[in-house]
Each structure stands twice: as structure tokens, then as C-alpha cells.
Amino acid sequence: MTGGEIVAFDPTRRRNARAIVDAVALGWLRPSDLVLDLTHKTGRFWREWRPDPAAGGRLVRSDLDSSGELWAGGHLDMVADALDLPDVWRRRADVTVWDPPYKENGSGGSCAEDDGYGVADRWVPRRGLLAAGVVSAVSWTRSGGVVLVKCQDQTAGRFHPQTTFATVAAELAGAAPIGVLHVAGTTRPQPADGRAQRSPRNRTSALMAFRVSGRRRVDVDPWGVAVTVERHGLRGLLGSLPRRWEPPSLFASEGERNADG
Ligand SMILES: C[S@@+](CC[C@H](N)C(=O)[O-])C[C@H]1O[C@@H](n2cnc3c(N)ncnc32)[C@H](O)[C@@H]1O
């Protein structure tokens, strides 16, 4: 924070838990909220702030927990695939949080974060899960509620604009972006194989916030989104968006002027 003002990039914001505190200050989260954390893991997000049961708030800790360790360790209230929650969750949460494994590559444990993000020593496709989870998170959230998504624009072989994927997926499902809080971090050096650097290294990740609209789409299948995105990338996702209007031609008026003489 600078002089009481929350800024999108604050170099002292180095933890997700701090971004959550700032999200509260911005009104994206409130003590009385029913907060559904789809990817709770051990709950590092909630180390500094949690919804307040005394105010009617509740944090529901959910995760896929493929190894069963999180449940065994008492970290969860629910074991579930974020794309396939029980139907009672439809349009239920005030705030839904989606922090999927988003790092696209790893270097065999040379980075402490890799283990935390389940990253293998190779390129791992993440964009389908990211986009499908955003669509699902919107469906678990009440109209007017908020979806918080954690991801990172990053280079792995080529540039992966994950924040764009998240925004387009949210728009597809009927949620509009309301802001982003960047979390400062570190990145390891590129492999020393003599290749020239072609894109800037990104030392931040993004906690993105979306407001769910009352005019959401209910027919978006998250698995369909995952497959489309893995196969066709952003173009596949854009192809799924309803065509509500045709952009006016930039040259139409010029043509008219020319026709006039
Ligand atoms: C980056 S970690 C989340 C860290 C967590 N936000 C924290 O503060 O500790 C990603 C989590 O996503 C979970 N995950 C991966 N795919 C999932 C899915 N389809 N549904 C639910 N959780 C999933 C993993 O089990 C892992 O715990």
C-alpha cells in the first residue's frame, strides 16, 4: 500500500496472503462472505485474513487432493474436482477462489516453488485447466459475487498470456474483470543453452478479480472449454464467445468521404 492507497503493483506485496488482505480493503471479499476456495491446498492464501463466522462468514476449503494427503492432514472440508462440484454449489458462493497449478514449466526441483506447484521438469499444459476452472468458478458463484483467479503471464518455450486466457474465459461465462493485484516474486534464470532471450521475464503473478453478471451464460461446458483451449488456444476460446455485435469498419467513413468526392 502507498499512503493508504492500494496499487496494482506494490513491490512489497510478496505473498498471496497479502494480496487477499488488499482484496478485502478493495471490498472484493467481506467478513460475512461465504468463500469457496476450490484449490485450498494448505491454505496459504488465508494466513492473514479469513471470513468471520461471527459475521456469518465461512471459508469452505476444497481441493482435488489427488494424493489424499490434504484431507488426511485436516486441511480440507471437501475433496472435489473444481470442474465438477455437487449441484448444490451452483450460484451459491459469494466469492469463489481459483488458484490452479499455473506454472507452465519447471527445472527439476531447482526452484523451491516447483514442488508447491506440482511442476515437472518439462513443459506442462496449463491453459485448458486454467480457463475451464474460471468458467466453473463463475458457475459456483452467485450473481453479483466475485471470482478471484491466480495466474501468471509467463514464457515457457513461448509466451503464455494466462491473464488474457482468464479474462476471455470469464467473459465467456458471464463475469467482467474488476481489477488485478500483482504479487511480486522471483523467477529463475533461463536455461544456459546459449539461446537469446526473446521475451521479458515476468517477476509477478496476478490475483485477478471478476464480478459475476446476472446475465451469465449457463450453457458453457468447462470440459469443452478445456479441450478447445488446449487444442486451439486463445483463438478457440474467442471462437466460443457469442457474437453480439460487429465492430464498425475503420474505413467506412473514409470510403463515404471518397465517394462524396
Ligand atoms: C497452487 S496450489 C494452490 C495453493 C493454495 N491456494 C494455497 O494458498 O496454499 C494448486 C492446487 O490446485 C489443486 N488442483 C489441481 N487441479 C484441480 C482441480 N481440477 N480441482 C480442484 N483442485 C485442483 C491441486 O491439488 C493444488 O493443491
PDBQT file of the ligand as one rigid body, heavy atoms in Angstrom, charges set to zero:
ROOT
HETATM    1  C1  LIG A 301      -1.132 -23.555  -6.499  1.00  0.00    +0.000 C 
HETATM    2  S1  LIG A 301      -1.828 -24.797  -5.498  1.00  0.00    +0.000 S 
HETATM    3  C2  LIG A 301      -2.971 -23.887  -4.507  1.00  0.00    +0.000 C 
HETATM    4  C3  LIG A 301      -2.301 -23.219  -3.318  1.00  0.00    +0.000 C 
HETATM    5  C4  LIG A 301      -3.299 -22.618  -2.349  1.00  0.00    +0.000 C 
HETATM    6  N1  LIG A 301      -4.032 -21.520  -2.918  1.00  0.00    +0.000 N 
HETATM    7  C5  LIG A 301      -2.642 -22.152  -1.066  1.00  0.00    +0.000 C 
HETATM    8  O1  LIG A 301      -2.819 -20.990  -0.709  1.00  0.00    +0.000 OA
HETATM    9  O2  LIG A 301      -1.985 -22.937  -0.402  1.00  0.00    +0.000 OA
HETATM   10  C6  LIG A 301      -2.837 -25.629  -6.682  1.00  0.00    +0.000 C 
HETATM   11  C7  LIG A 301      -3.836 -26.638  -6.117  1.00  0.00    +0.000 C 
HETATM   12  O3  LIG A 301      -4.781 -26.926  -7.128  1.00  0.00    +0.000 OA
HETATM   13  C8  LIG A 301      -5.251 -28.234  -6.906  1.00  0.00    +0.000 C 
HETATM   14  N2  LIG A 301      -5.937 -28.690  -8.119  1.00  0.00    +0.000 N 
HETATM   15  C9  LIG A 301      -5.415 -29.032  -9.325  1.00  0.00    +0.000 A 
HETATM   16  N3  LIG A 301      -6.386 -29.374 -10.196  1.00  0.00    +0.000 NA
HETATM   17  C10 LIG A 301      -7.569 -29.237  -9.528  1.00  0.00    +0.000 A 
HETATM   18  C11 LIG A 301      -8.945 -29.437  -9.866  1.00  0.00    +0.000 A 
HETATM   19  N4  LIG A 301      -9.302 -29.867 -11.093  1.00  0.00    +0.000 N 
HETATM   20  N5  LIG A 301      -9.886 -29.208  -8.939  1.00  0.00    +0.000 NA
HETATM   21  C12 LIG A 301      -9.538 -28.792  -7.691  1.00  0.00    +0.000 A 
HETATM   22  N6  LIG A 301      -8.255 -28.581  -7.298  1.00  0.00    +0.000 NA
HETATM   23  C13 LIG A 301      -7.287 -28.802  -8.216  1.00  0.00    +0.000 A 
HETATM   24  C14 LIG A 301      -4.000 -29.006  -6.555  1.00  0.00    +0.000 C 
HETATM   25  O4  LIG A 301      -4.342 -30.184  -5.846  1.00  0.00    +0.000 OA
HETATM   26  C15 LIG A 301      -3.225 -27.981  -5.704  1.00  0.00    +0.000 C 
HETATM   27  O5  LIG A 301      -3.459 -28.200  -4.341  1.00  0.00    +0.000 OA
ENDROOT
TORSDOF 0
